[in-house]
Amino acid sequence: MTLQELRESLHIQQTELGKKLGVKQSAVSRMERRSDINLSHLKKVVEAMGGTLVIAARFPGLDVRLDT
């Protein structure tokens, strides 16, 4: 799921998310079109949408949850 799909599934408008992040709607649009995003920025975006970022690494026979 892309960030845009996630935001839309939560019924959050780009302008609303932008206000929570302290950026303009156009910045949210650009962010959603990027193919790469910093982990710290992704965490802020997820938290602004009301979630918690969880990162996991999967190995054969082992799943590890990494702290963010």
PEJO-V460004 format. One record per residue. RES is the residue in three letters. PSI is psi in radians with two decimals (999 if undefined). Layout:
# PEJO-V460004
<<RES:PSI> <RES:PSI>>
This chain:
# PEJO-V460004
<<MET:2.33> <THR:2.91> <LEU:-0.66> <GLN:-0.79> <GLU:-0.70> <LEU:-0.86> <ARG:-0.80> <GLU:-0.65> <SER:-0.42> <LEU:0.05> <HIS:0.75> <ILE:2.25> <GLN:2.69> <GLN:-0.67> <THR:-0.69> <GLU:-0.79> <LEU:-0.69> <GLY:-0.74> <LYS:-0.73> <LYS:-0.53> <LEU:-0.17> <GLY:0.53> <VAL:2.92> <LYS:2.81> <GLN:-0.67> <SER:-0.57> <ALA:-0.65> <VAL:-0.76> <SER:-0.80> <ARG:-0.74> <MET:-0.73> <GLU:-0.43> <ARG:-0.18> <ARG:2.54> <SER:-0.14> <ASP:2.43> <ILE:2.49> <ASN:2.53> <LEU:-0.72> <SER:-0.63> <HIS:-0.71> <LEU:-0.72> <LYS:-0.78> <LYS:-0.72> <VAL:-0.81> <VAL:-0.76> <GLU:-0.63> <ALA:-0.46> <MET:0.03> <GLY:0.18> <GLY:-3.06> <THR:2.24> <LEU:2.23> <VAL:2.25> <ILE:2.33> <ALA:2.60> <ALA:2.31> <ARG:2.18> <PHE:2.83> <PRO:2.03> <GLY:0.13> <LEU:2.21> <ASP:2.28> <VAL:2.23> <ARG:2.20> <LEU:2.47> <ASP:2.48> <THR:999>>
